[in-house]
Structures are given as structure tokens and as C-alpha cells.
Amino acid sequence: MKKHLFFLLILSFNFFFSQSDTAQIVIPQRENSKLSETKPYVILISADGFRYDYAKKYNAKNLLKLSENGVAAQAMMPSFPSITFPNHYSIITGLYPSHHGLVDNFFYDYKRKDFYAMNNKDRVRDGSWYGGEPLWSLAEKQGMLSASMFWVGSESDAGGKRPSYYYNYHEKFSPEDKVEKVVSWLKLPMDKRPHFITLYFPEVDHEGHKFGPDSPETEASVHLIDAAVGSLVQKVKDLGLKNVNIIFLSDHGMIKVNKQEPIAIPEMLLDKKRFDYFNSQTLLRVVVKNPAEVKSVYHELKKNETKDYKVFLDKRFPKRLHFSEKDDRYNRIGQILLVPKAPNIFLEKGKKTSIGKHGYDPKTTPEMRATFYAFGPAFKEHLEINKFSNVNVYPLIAKILGLKITEPIDGKIQVLDRILK
């Protein structure tokens, strides 16, 4: 009898936590203003790692059809470094990573004396790590409800306001499950219905890392997301809602790296008394603990520079990448940057790595470039545009939703204004 009760207790425990892990979080006592009820809808979809050429490369029929009927960019340029957390947060705030504070997926803040890590739930959910005003916070403060089926920062109070409806991040929902959740939000009464919704898919990035961008597995993941987007569009159409606009984009691309011949970490940097270094493999950031040594260390590293990587002082980092000392508002970057030439990577001795990577400069490494398609009544039709920086998505969405931008941003409405009707 005791064993039976114990078994039931374990089942109940597991059921409770499996449900709570995936439960929707609803902020109580919020509703749309009467003005917001009349505004358009924007569904912002990110397919992580969906390279700019994947739709054509793998014949993603739904996305190609939708983009042909709306707006398609030749490519969207990620902010530097072209990795997941910095770029998702750049899209949602209109700020470059050095300006919003997420300079990497993993970094150390010397003022706080603490680490931020994308896999640390406490850090991810702590809004004090994030600068800028996310679009959902901007909307909520102006009387418009928002919802997030995952996005970097959406679990926190970054900007002062969480989305009215959101989920803590997990990977237990299928793409179609997520589509159903989004549709359920659009079925809510007008006063409770979100007008700005984010939707995130990780599958293409996962397969690209594990198997490379040219693999059958990556192709299958592209078709999986293509099917989900097709399903969403049809279900939204069936609702009969007017003025629903969909933006499909990605944070970065993917490239097959040279993992067989990685670049060794320069031996002098292994002295932990003198240095901290942070290796994302496509970028090596160095902190010299004694500021008086920065120049001499730089010259020593520069002297040993090879054709496979370049060494920069933070003061002299290319201005166009917005990742120099001048840009580093939170002092999180480091004084010296070692930048490998794609497809080379830095790798510690004995460590394993994946086949596919991102993080390189999208100007010199086209494989880093992201996707941007937009369709719906707000957008012109049958329009192809040149590549542009992802920080310009923020003012575009704000304009569609009729939101007033209240804090300085790097994005400019002039860049994408012409794609609107």
C-alpha cells in the first residue's frame, strides 16, 4: 500500500512540474485601450538560424509564396556578433548589442561582479541585465496588449513591463503547438486580445549546428517551419480578422566551420592572474586585468597574428560593427578582440564543437546573413528590397501598431518606411 501511494505521489509530482514548466503566464487586470482595439496586429516570427538563402535553397513553398505576395529582403544583416541572444534582443529593442548590453550569449559584468548566461534561468528572467525598451513593453505602456511565444527578454521585466501573455522558455511544444497557442490569443475578446505577438522556432538553428547548413536534417527543419508558417497563415485567415500582418525573420545565418584545424588560444592568455577571456569560438574577447598592460599585450598578440585571425584593440574596432570601446555602454566587451576569419574558429585544447557556427561579420561572411519577409495589409506587394540592418525592424513595427517610440534607438524608420503602403 505504501509503495502504491509513493508511486501516485511521484506521478502527481511529475505531472505538476511538467504542467508548470509549460504553463502560460497571464498578467492579471490588463486590457486594451479602446484606441488599441482599433489598431492592426503584428505577428513577429523568428526562425533561429534561418539563413537568408534557405527558403530558395530548400524550396520552402509557403514562405516563398508569402514573400512573393509581400516584401522580401535580399538579406537582413545581423548585428555584431551574429549570435542568438544579442540579435534577438537587438530586433526587439532597435539597439545594437553594445548599446542594450547583451554583448554575447555568455559574458561577465565587472561592475555587478556576476555572469550572465543564456542557460541560466535566474539571469535570463532578471530584467536588470537588459537595456532598452522591448516592443512588448512599449506596447503595454501605451495601452496595447502583447503576447510572447518565446523571445529573448520576454520572461523578464526588461523595459518595465512584461507581455500580458507569455511562457517561460522550454522546448516541449512542437511548431504546430505554438501555432495553436498564437491562434488562441487571436480568438480572445477584443479587450483581451494581443495586437503584438512574438513567435520563436529553434529547430533550424539546432539542426544547422549539429549537422551543418547543407545537411538533409537542416533541410527537413526548414520544411517543418515552412509548414508551421503555412498553417498559421491559414488559421489566421480562417478567423476572419482584418489587418493581421506577419513578419518572418531570423537572427543570423549558419556556416560549416573548420573544426578539424581550430586556432589554439594564444598561450599567454592562459595566465588567469593577468587575463580573462571569453571564447564564443567565432570571437575571442580578452580582458586585461591590469589596464597598464593593455597596449603591450595587444602588441604581443598582434605580432603573433596569422592569416586565420586578426587582433584589434577595442578602441580601433571597425566603426561599422558598433562594437568598439566607444559603443560599450555596459563595459562588457573587453579591451582586445581576436576575430577569426571564417570558417576558422578558436577552440580550447580537448574541447568539442559543432559543425555549424555563426558569429562572424555578416558583411565579410555572407553565410551569416538572416532572412526577412513581411506580408499583410500594411505591406506593399511583390516588392524585393536590398539588405538592411536588423535594428530597423523595431521602428517599422512601432509605426504599424501606432506606438510612439519613447527612448533613443539605433534603428531608423526611414530605412523600411517605403515597404509600407
Residue pairs with C-beta under 8 A, 6 or more apart in sequence:
18 172
21 168
21 170
21 172
22 167
22 170
22 172
22 173
23 167
24 165
24 166
24 167
24 181
25 162
25 165
25 166
25 167
25 168
26 164
26 165
27 162
27 163
27 164
27 165
30 140
30 145
30 164
31 145
31 191
31 192
32 143
32 144
32 145
32 190
32 191
32 192
32 193
32 195
33 142
33 143
33 144
35 143
36 142
36 143
36 144
36 145
36 195
37 190
37 191
37 193
39 144
39 195
39 401
39 402
40 195
40 243
40 244
40 245
40 376
40 377
40 378
40 400
40 401
40 402
41 186
41 195
41 196
41 197
41 241
41 243
41 244
41 245
42 195
42 196
42 197
42 245
42 246
42 247
42 397
42 400
42 401
43 182
43 197
43 198
43 199
43 232
43 236
43 244
43 245
43 246
43 247
44 91
44 135
44 196
44 197
44 198
44 199
44 247
44 249
44 393
44 397
45 198
45 199
45 200
45 201
45 229
45 232
45 246
45 247
45 248
45 249
46 88
46 91
46 151
46 198
46 199
46 200
46 201
46 249
46 250
46 251
47 201
47 203
47 204
47 225
47 248
47 249
47 250
47 371
48 84
48 200
48 201
48 202
48 203
48 204
48 205
48 206
48 250
48 251
49 204
49 205
49 206
49 208
49 209
49 250
49 251
49 252
49 253
49 254
49 356
49 358
50 204
50 205
50 222
50 225
50 249
50 250
50 253
50 370
50 371
51 57
51 208
51 213
51 250
51 253
51 254
51 367
51 369
51 370
51 371
52 73
52 74
52 75
52 76
52 250
52 253
52 366
52 369
52 370
52 371
54 60
54 204
54 213
54 218
54 222
54 371
55 63
55 64
55 67
55 222
55 226
55 371
55 373
56 64
58 218
58 219
58 222
58 223
60 222
60 223
60 225
60 226
61 226
61 230
62 226
62 227
62 229
62 230
62 233
63 226
63 229
63 248
63 373
66 229
66 233
66 246
66 248
66 373
66 375
67 248
67 373
67 375
68 382
69 375
69 381
69 382
70 373
70 374
70 375
70 376
70 379
70 380
70 381
70 383
71 372
71 373
71 374
71 375
71 379
71 380
71 383
71 384
71 385
71 419
72 372
72 373
72 383
72 384
72 385
73 371
73 372
73 373
73 384
73 385
73 386
73 387
73 388
74 384
74 385
74 386
74 387
75 362
75 366
75 369
75 370
75 371
75 372
75 387
76 249
76 250
76 369
76 370
76 371
76 372
76 387
76 388
76 389
76 390
76 393
77 362
77 363
77 369
77 370
77 387
77 388
77 389
77 390
78 87
78 90
78 251
78 252
78 253
78 358
78 362
78 368
78 369
78 370
78 390
79 86
79 87
79 90
79 96
79 97
79 322
79 389
79 390
79 391
80 96
80 97
80 321
80 322
80 323
80 361
80 362
81 97
81 103
81 104
81 280
81 282
81 283
81 323
81 359
81 360
82 251
82 252
82 253
82 358
82 359
82 360
82 361
82 362
82 368
83 104
83 105
83 251
83 252
83 280
83 282
83 358
83 359
84 105
84 118
84 152
84 205
84 251
84 252
85 102
85 104
85 105
85 118
85 152
86 97
86 102
86 103
86 104
86 105
87 97
87 251
87 252
87 370
87 390
88 151
88 152
88 153
88 200
88 251
89 95
89 97
89 100
89 102
89 130
89 132
89 134
89 152
89 153
90 96
90 97
90 100
90 390
90 391
91 249
91 251
91 390
91 391
91 393
91 394
92 134
92 135
92 136
92 151
92 152
92 153
92 198
92 394
93 100
93 131
93 132
93 133
93 134
93 135
93 159
93 394
93 409
94 132
94 391
94 392
94 393
94 394
94 395
94 405
94 409
94 410
94 411
95 131
95 132
95 391
95 409
95 410
95 411
96 322
96 323
96 327
96 391
96 410
97 103
97 104
97 322
97 323
98 322
98 323
98 324
98 327
98 328
98 329
98 330
98 333
99 131
99 132
99 322
99 327
99 329
99 410
100 130
100 131
100 132
101 129
101 130
101 131
101 329
101 330
101 332
102 116
102 129
102 130
102 152
103 285
103 323
103 328
103 330
103 332
103 333
104 278
104 280
104 283
104 285
104 332
105 117
105 118
105 280
106 115
106 116
106 117
106 118
106 278
106 280
107 115
107 116
107 278
107 285
107 332
108 114
108 115
108 116
108 276
108 278
108 287
108 332
109 115
109 116
109 129
109 330
109 331
109 332
110 287
110 331
110 332
111 330
111 331
114 123
115 123
116 123
116 129
117 123
118 124
121 168
123 129
124 152
124 155
124 156
124 169
125 155
125 156
125 168
126 156
127 153
127 156
127 157
127 158
127 159
127 160
129 156
129 158
130 153
130 156
130 158
130 159
131 329
131 330
132 158
132 159
132 407
132 409
133 159
133 160
133 405
133 406
133 407
134 153
134 154
134 158
134 159
135 146
135 196
135 394
135 397
135 398
135 403
136 146
136 147
136 148
136 154
136 159
136 161
136 162
136 163
136 196
136 198
137 158
137 159
137 160
137 161
137 162
138 159
138 398
138 403
138 405
138 406
139 145
139 146
139 195
139 196
139 401
139 403
140 146
140 161
140 162
140 163
140 164
141 160
141 161
141 406
142 403
142 404
144 195
144 196
144 401
144 403
145 164
145 165
145 192
145 193
145 194
145 195
145 196
146 163
146 164
146 165
146 194
146 195
146 196
146 197
146 198
147 163
147 164
147 165
147 166
147 182
147 185
147 194
147 196
147 197
147 198
148 154
148 163
148 165
148 166
148 167
148 197
148 198
149 166
149 167
149 178
149 181
149 182
149 197
149 198
149 199
149 200
150 167
150 169
150 198
150 199
150 200
151 198
151 200
154 162
154 163
154 166
154 198
155 162
155 166
155 168
155 169
156 162
163 194
163 198
164 194
165 185
165 194
167 181
171 202
173 181
175 201
175 203
175 224
175 225
175 227
175 228
176 228
176 231
178 199
178 201
178 228
179 199
179 228
179 231
179 232
179 235
182 197
182 199
182 232
183 232
183 235
183 236
183 239
185 193
185 194
185 197
186 193
186 194
186 197
186 236
186 239
186 241
186 244
187 193
187 239
188 194
195 401
196 397
196 401
199 232
201 225
201 228
203 221
203 224
203 225
204 218
204 221
204 222
204 225
204 250
205 254
206 221
207 215
207 217
207 218
207 220
207 221
208 215
208 218
208 221
208 254
208 356
209 254
209 354
209 355
209 356
209 357
210 217
210 354
210 355
210 356
211 217
211 218
211 355
211 356
212 218
212 254
212 256
212 355
212 356
213 253
213 254
213 255
213 256
213 356
213 367
214 256
218 254
218 356
229 246
229 248
232 246
233 246
236 244
236 246
242 377
243 376
243 377
243 378
244 376
244 377
245 374
245 375
245 376
245 377
245 378
245 379
245 400
246 374
246 375
246 376
247 372
247 373
247 374
247 393
247 397
248 371
248 372
248 373
248 374
249 370
249 371
249 372
249 373
249 390
249 393
250 370
250 371
251 370
251 390
252 358
252 359
252 362
252 368
252 369
252 370
253 358
253 362
253 366
253 367
253 368
253 369
253 370
254 356
254 357
254 358
254 367
255 342
255 343
255 356
255 357
255 358
255 360
255 365
255 367
255 368
256 343
256 355
256 356
257 281
257 282
257 342
257 343
257 344
257 345
257 353
257 354
257 355
257 356
257 357
258 343
258 344
258 345
259 345
259 347
259 353
259 354
259 355
261 344
262 281
262 344
262 345
262 346
262 347
262 353
263 306
263 308
263 309
263 340
263 344
263 345
263 346
263 347
264 346
264 347
264 349
265 277
265 279
265 284
265 346
265 347
265 348
265 349
266 301
266 304
266 338
268 274
268 275
268 297
268 300
268 301
269 275
269 277
269 286
273 289
274 288
274 289
274 290
274 293
274 297
275 286
275 287
275 288
275 289
275 297
276 286
276 287
276 289
276 334
277 284
277 285
277 286
277 287
277 334
278 284
278 285
278 287
278 334
279 285
279 346
279 347
279 348
280 359
281 345
281 346
281 347
281 353
281 357
281 359
282 340
282 342
282 345
282 346
282 357
282 358
282 359
282 360
283 337
283 338
283 339
283 340
283 359
284 337
284 338
284 339
284 340
284 346
285 333
285 334
285 336
285 337
286 297
286 301
286 334
286 335
286 336
286 337
286 338
287 334
287 335
288 294
288 297
288 335
288 336
291 335
294 313
294 335
294 336
295 313
297 336
298 311
298 313
298 335
298 336
301 311
301 336
301 338
302 311
305 311
307 341
308 340
308 341
308 344
309 338
309 339
309 340
309 341
309 344
309 346
310 338
310 339
310 341
311 336
311 337
311 338
311 339
312 318
312 336
312 337
312 338
312 339
313 325
313 335
313 336
313 337
314 324
314 325
314 328
314 333
314 334
314 335
314 336
314 337
315 324
315 325
315 326
316 324
317 323
317 324
317 325
317 337
318 324
318 361
320 363
321 361
322 410
323 333
323 337
325 333
325 335
338 346
339 361
340 346
340 360
342 360
342 364
342 365
342 367
342 368
343 357
345 353
345 357
347 353
358 367
358 368
359 368
360 367
360 368
361 368
362 368
362 369
362 370
369 387
370 390
372 388
372 393
374 419
377 421
378 400
378 420
378 421
379 419
379 420
379 421
380 418
380 419
380 420
380 421
383 419
385 416
385 418
385 419
388 415
388 416
389 411
389 415
391 409
391 410
391 411
392 411
392 412
392 413
392 415
392 416
393 411
393 416
394 405
394 409
394 411
395 405
395 409
395 411
395 412
395 413
395 416
396 411
396 413
396 416
396 417
396 419
396 420
397 403
398 404
398 405
398 413
399 413
399 417
399 420
400 420
